[in-house]
Amino acid sequence: MPLYVLLQLRMDHDQELLQLLPAAALVVTPEGVILRANAAGVALLEADSEQALLGRILGHFVHPMDKARSSQRIERVKQPDHAGRPNKSSEFRVRTDKGQLRMVLVASVAIEWQGAPALLMCGMDMTHQSEIQEQLRESEHNFRRLFDNMQDVYYRTDAQGVVQHVGPGVRRVLGYEPHEIEGRTAESYYPQSKDRDAFKAAIQEKGEVADFPGQMVRRDGVVIDISISSHALYDHQGQFAGVEGIYRDVTQRKNLERELQRLATTDMLTGMANRRAFLETAEAAYQTARTQHTPLTLLMLDVDHFKSINDRFGHLEGDRALVAFARAVMEGLRPGDAVGRLGGEEFGVLLQGTTLAQGHEVAVRLLNCVRTLELGVADAGHGSHRYRITASLGLGTLRGSDRSLRDLLDRADQALYQAKREGRDRIALADADLDNQGY
């Protein structure tokens, strides 16, 4: 008998056996594409015919909550060391072609179909009891209501970061429809790749994250703050297979936190850093300079005769003078220089990576910026008084013998009072070897 006739008889025999099975049976490719379905399988999925099922993806019938578990079982049965051994039966929620939800007891085994690897999936409908069916409907209704209305965005990606599934909450958070997100990489929605890299590193190191900070770009281009709570997914071999979790829009909360931080660290009159924030910056710069052996210079500034401005023109004019002074100082600084109001009319300027000579150049520039200020105040007779202000500056630089930031602060402060004693409107240097510096 010719070989092609034998093959045809074998194929006809296999298909006849498939149709004789009392349980629902589907033959699918290793990728999950339906190749054949017996009459019981067509009935279970409520399809119009077997032809209506051929070529479709089996996973489309699986409930979203069971998709990951279903995929893992398919991968397991495909492994060579699993050949000939069916998966242990397990229950899955399945949505039929007519939208009905059913609980199906499924078993699967690797087979050869028409000369190619395939999977035989056998299922038994377990939703025949009305009580179970009602519970399923209620559970599905509650799940769908919760899923559709939750403010958080549920998502799942594969190992390459491609979004496999995203919940409807993405409409509210990012302004996209779910199908516009699915199939694209999650990185597409991060304004900075470093945020996504930090998230991936944390997931791979710990396996999960909670309230992990990040940012995303909405459809309208607005960058929002998000909080991510997710866990890693692994295949049956323990290999990283993707990420599943939720994220939420926390922009309002982050804006409030930033505003509270600003209020806690900013001098409300001048807009500069307040004393606490400036000293924290100075402490960090001091530690860096000591560790990296780089120069660090500190300026202390004080408005000359400030009390007389308050006494002569009032405290409101005194505040206006301080604001003008602060603006002049900030305009005279370089990018990266730090400035803060230490209290009253006293200010500090931190010059990182700056030698004594370079710091003196900055101090001279600041002194001249203040000297050019001309302020005016109206009197009760609708006239005005013009006046100028000056400042005294004390300059200190980091020494190898310093035990703490306090030593540097004290020297700069002492130099400031030396400038006042010597007549104000000048710079005094704290270091002992100034004669050798040419000042």
C-alpha positions in Angstrom: 0.0 0.0 0.0 1.5 3.4 -0.9 2.9 5.6 1.9 0.5 8.5 1.2 -2.5 6.2 1.6 -1.2 4.9 5.0 -0.7 8.5 6.2 -4.2 9.4 5.1 -5.6 6.4 6.9 -3.7 7.4 10.1 -4.9 11.0 9.8 -8.5 9.8 9.3 -8.2 7.4 12.3 -6.9 10.2 14.6 -9.6 12.6 13.7 -12.3 9.9 14.2 -10.9 9.1 17.6 -11.0 12.8 18.4 -14.6 13.0 17.5 -15.5 10.0 19.6 -14.0 11.4 22.8 -16.9 12.1 25.3 -15.1 15.1 26.8 -14.4 18.4 25.0 -11.1 18.1 23.1 -9.0 20.6 21.2 -5.8 20.2 19.3 -3.7 23.3 19.4 -0.2 24.3 18.2 2.5 25.0 20.8 1.7 28.7 20.3 -2.0 28.0 21.2 -3.6 28.2 17.8 -6.6 25.9 17.5 -6.1 23.2 14.8 -9.1 20.9 15.5 -12.0 20.7 17.9 -14.4 17.8 18.5 -18.2 18.2 18.8 -18.0 18.4 22.6 -15.3 21.1 22.3 -17.4 23.2 19.9 -20.4 22.8 22.3 -18.3 23.8 25.4 -17.1 27.0 23.8 -20.5 27.6 22.3 -19.1 28.1 18.8 -21.3 27.9 15.7 -19.1 25.2 14.2 -15.6 23.7 14.4 -14.7 26.0 11.5 -15.5 29.0 13.6 -12.8 27.9 16.1 -10.0 27.0 13.7 -7.1 29.4 13.6 -8.2 31.2 16.8 -6.0 31.6 19.9 -7.1 29.4 22.7 -5.9 31.9 25.3 -8.6 34.4 24.1 -11.2 32.1 25.8 -9.3 32.1 29.1 -10.4 34.5 31.8 -7.8 37.3 32.4 -7.2 36.1 36.0 -6.3 32.7 34.8 -4.2 33.6 31.7 -0.8 33.5 33.4 -1.5 30.1 35.0 -2.8 28.7 31.7 0.3 29.9 29.9 2.6 28.3 32.4 0.8 24.9 32.1 1.2 25.0 28.3 4.9 25.8 28.6 5.3 22.9 31.1 3.7 20.2 29.0 5.8 21.3 25.9 9.1 20.5 27.7 11.0 17.3 26.5 11.2 15.9 30.0 7.4 16.1 30.2 6.8 14.1 27.0 3.9 11.7 27.2 2.8 12.9 30.7 -0.4 15.0 30.9 -0.7 18.0 33.1 -2.6 17.4 36.3 -6.3 18.4 35.8 -7.0 22.0 37.0 -10.0 24.3 36.9 -10.0 27.4 34.7 -12.6 30.1 34.1 -13.5 30.2 30.4 -15.6 32.7 28.5 -17.5 31.1 25.6 -18.1 32.6 22.1 -21.5 33.7 23.4 -20.0 35.5 26.4 -21.0 32.9 29.0 -18.6 32.2 31.8 -17.8 28.6 32.6 -15.6 26.7 35.0 -13.8 24.0 33.0 -11.7 21.1 34.4 -8.8 21.0 31.9 -6.0 18.5 31.3 -3.4 18.7 28.5 -0.7 16.5 26.9 1.9 16.9 24.2 1.1 14.9 21.0 2.1 14.7 17.4 -0.6 15.9 15.0 -0.1 15.4 11.3 3.6 15.1 11.7 4.1 18.3 13.8 4.2 18.9 17.6 0.9 19.8 19.1 -1.1 19.8 22.3 -4.3 17.9 23.1 -6.5 19.9 25.5 -9.3 18.0 27.2 -12.0 19.8 29.2 -15.0 19.0 31.2 -17.7 21.6 32.0 -18.0 22.0 35.8 -20.6 24.7 35.8 -23.7 22.4 35.3 -24.9 23.0 38.8 -27.1 26.1 39.1 -25.6 27.2 42.4 -22.1 27.1 41.1 -23.2 29.0 37.9 -24.8 31.7 40.0 -21.7 32.1 42.1 -19.6 32.4 39.1 -21.8 35.0 37.6 -21.8 37.0 40.8 -18.1 36.7 41.1 -17.5 37.7 37.5 -19.9 40.7 37.9 -18.1 41.8 41.1 -14.7 41.3 39.5 -15.7 43.2 36.3 -17.3 46.1 38.3 -14.2 46.4 40.4 -11.8 46.0 37.5 -13.6 48.5 35.3 -13.9 51.2 38.1 -10.7 50.8 39.9 -8.5 54.0 39.9 -5.4 51.9 39.7 -4.2 50.5 36.4 -3.7 46.7 36.3 -1.0 45.6 33.8 1.1 42.6 32.8 4.3 42.6 30.7 6.4 39.8 29.3 10.2 39.4 29.9 11.0 42.0 27.3 8.7 44.6 28.8 6.0 44.4 26.2 2.6 45.0 27.7 0.4 41.9 27.4 -2.6 43.1 29.2 -3.7 46.5 30.7 -6.9 47.4 32.6 -9.5 50.0 31.6 -8.2 52.3 34.3 -5.5 53.3 31.8 -8.1 55.5 30.2 -8.3 57.7 33.3 -4.6 57.7 34.1 -2.9 58.0 30.7 -5.8 58.8 28.3 -5.2 55.7 26.1 -7.5 52.9 25.3 -6.2 49.5 26.5 -5.7 48.2 23.0 -3.4 51.1 22.2 -1.1 50.1 25.1 -1.1 46.4 24.6 1.7 45.2 22.3 4.0 48.2 23.1 6.8 48.3 25.5 6.2 49.9 28.9 9.3 52.0 28.4 7.4 53.9 25.7 5.5 55.8 28.4 8.5 56.8 30.6 9.8 60.3 30.1 13.2 59.2 31.5 14.7 55.8 30.8 16.5 55.9 34.2 13.1 55.6 36.0 12.2 52.4 34.1 15.8 51.1 34.6 15.5 51.7 38.4 12.2 49.8 38.5 13.5 46.9 36.5 16.6 46.6 38.7 14.4 46.7 41.9 12.0 44.0 40.5 14.9 41.7 39.5 16.7 42.1 42.8 13.7 41.8 45.2 11.0 40.1 43.1 8.5 42.8 44.0 8.1 46.5 44.8 5.5 48.5 46.7 4.8 52.2 46.2 7.8 52.5 43.9 8.1 56.0 42.5 8.2 56.9 38.8 6.8 59.1 36.1 4.8 58.5 32.9 3.7 60.7 30.0 0.0 61.0 29.3 -1.5 61.0 25.9 -1.7 64.9 26.0 2.1 65.1 26.8 1.7 65.9 30.5 4.2 64.1 32.8 2.5 62.6 35.8 3.9 61.0 39.0 3.0 57.3 39.5 3.3 54.8 42.3 3.9 51.2 41.2 3.2 48.0 43.2 4.2 44.9 41.2 5.8 41.5 41.4 7.9 39.5 39.0 6.5 36.5 37.1 8.5 33.4 36.6 8.1 30.4 34.3 8.1 26.7 35.4 11.9 26.7 35.1 12.3 29.7 37.5 13.2 32.1 34.7 12.0 35.7 34.7 8.9 35.8 32.5 7.6 39.4 33.1 5.9 41.7 35.6 2.4 42.0 36.9 0.9 44.6 39.1 -0.8 48.0 39.3 0.2 51.7 39.1 -1.7 54.8 40.1 -1.6 58.5 39.5 -0.1 60.2 42.6 0.7 63.6 41.0 -1.5 65.5 43.4 0.1 63.8 46.4 3.6 64.4 45.0 2.9 68.0 44.3 1.7 68.4 47.9 4.9 66.7 49.1 7.0 69.0 46.9 5.2 72.1 48.2 5.6 71.0 51.8 9.3 70.3 51.1 9.6 73.7 49.6 7.9 75.4 52.5 10.1 73.5 54.9 13.3 74.5 53.2 12.7 77.9 51.8 12.9 81.3 53.4 9.5 82.8 52.5 10.7 86.4 52.4 13.6 86.1 50.0 12.9 82.7 48.3 16.4 81.5 49.2 17.1 78.3 51.2 16.3 78.7 54.9 18.9 78.1 57.6 18.2 74.4 58.0 18.3 73.7 54.3 21.5 75.7 53.7 23.3 73.9 56.6 22.2 70.5 55.3 23.6 71.4 51.9 26.8 72.7 53.5 27.2 69.5 55.5 26.9 67.4 52.4 29.4 69.6 50.5 31.8 69.5 53.5 31.7 65.6 53.5 32.2 65.4 49.8 35.1 67.9 49.9 36.8 66.0 52.7 36.4 62.6 50.9 37.4 63.8 47.5 40.0 66.3 48.6 38.5 69.2 46.7 38.4 72.8 47.8 35.4 74.4 49.5 34.9 78.1 50.3 32.2 79.7 52.5 31.0 83.3 52.5 29.1 84.9 55.3 27.3 88.2 54.4 25.5 90.7 56.6 23.6 93.9 55.5 25.3 96.9 57.0 23.3 99.1 59.4 20.1 97.2 58.7 18.5 98.2 62.0 18.7 101.9 60.9 16.6 101.0 57.8 13.9 99.5 60.1 14.1 102.4 62.5 14.0 105.1 59.8 11.6 103.6 57.2 9.7 100.8 59.1 9.9 97.0 58.9 8.0 96.7 55.6 10.7 98.7 53.9 13.3 96.6 55.8 11.8 93.5 54.3 11.9 95.1 50.8 15.5 95.9 51.3 16.3 92.3 52.3 14.5 91.1 49.2 16.5 93.4 46.9 19.7 92.4 48.7 18.9 88.7 48.2 18.1 89.2 44.5 21.4 91.1 44.0 23.4 88.3 45.7 21.7 85.5 43.7 22.3 87.4 40.4 26.0 87.6 41.2 26.5 83.9 41.9 27.6 81.2 39.4 25.5 78.1 38.5 26.0 75.5 41.2 26.7 78.0 44.0 24.3 77.6 47.0 22.9 80.5 49.0 20.7 80.7 52.1 19.3 83.1 54.6 20.7 82.2 58.0 18.6 84.6 60.0 17.7 88.3 60.1 20.0 90.1 57.7 22.7 87.4 57.7 23.3 85.2 54.7 25.6 82.3 53.6 27.0 81.4 50.3 28.6 78.0 49.6 31.2 77.7 46.8 31.9 74.1 46.0 35.1 73.2 44.2 36.3 76.8 44.8 39.7 77.9 46.1 40.3 80.8 48.4 41.4 83.0 45.4 38.4 82.1 43.4 36.1 82.6 46.4 37.6 86.1 46.8 36.7 87.0 43.2 33.1 85.9 43.8 33.0 87.9 47.1 34.2 91.1 45.3 31.5 90.6 42.6 28.8 90.2 45.3 30.0 93.3 47.1 29.8 95.3 43.9 26.3 94.0 43.1 25.1 95.2 46.5 26.8 98.6 46.1 24.9 99.3 42.9 21.5 98.9 44.6 19.5 102.1 44.9 16.3 101.8 46.9 13.5 104.4 47.4 10.7 104.8 49.9 7.7 107.3 49.7 6.9 109.4 52.7 3.6 110.7 53.9 4.0 114.0 52.0 4.1 112.1 48.7 7.9 112.7 48.4 10.5 109.9 48.3 13.8 109.1 49.9 16.5 107.3 48.0 19.1 105.3 49.8 21.7 102.7 49.2 22.8 99.6 51.2 26.2 97.9 51.6 27.3 94.6 53.1 30.1 93.1 55.0 31.6 89.7 53.9 33.6 87.1 55.7 35.4 84.4 53.8 36.7 81.1 54.9 38.0 78.0 53.2 38.3 74.4 54.1 41.4 73.3 56.0 42.8 69.9 56.5 42.7 70.4 60.3 39.0 71.0 60.3 37.2 68.5 62.5 33.7 69.4 61.3 31.7 71.9 59.3 31.4 74.0 62.4 35.1 74.9 62.3 34.6 76.4 58.8 31.4 78.2 59.8 33.1 79.7 62.8 36.1 81.0 60.8 33.8 82.6 58.2 31.7 84.1 60.9 34.7 85.5 62.7 35.9 87.0 59.4 32.5 88.6 58.9 32.7 90.4 62.3 36.3 91.4 61.5 34.9 93.1 58.3 32.4 95.0 60.4 35.0 96.1 63.0 37.2 97.4 60.2 34.5 99.7 58.8 32.0 97.5 57.0 31.4 97.5 53.2 34.4 95.2 52.8 35.7 91.6 52.7 37.7 90.0 55.5 39.5 86.7 55.0 39.7 84.1 57.8 42.8 82.2 56.9 46.1 82.9 58.6 48.3 82.8 55.5 46.5 85.6 53.7 49.6 87.7 53.4 51.0 85.1 51.0 47.8 85.2 48.9 48.3 88.8 47.7 45.2 90.3 49.4 
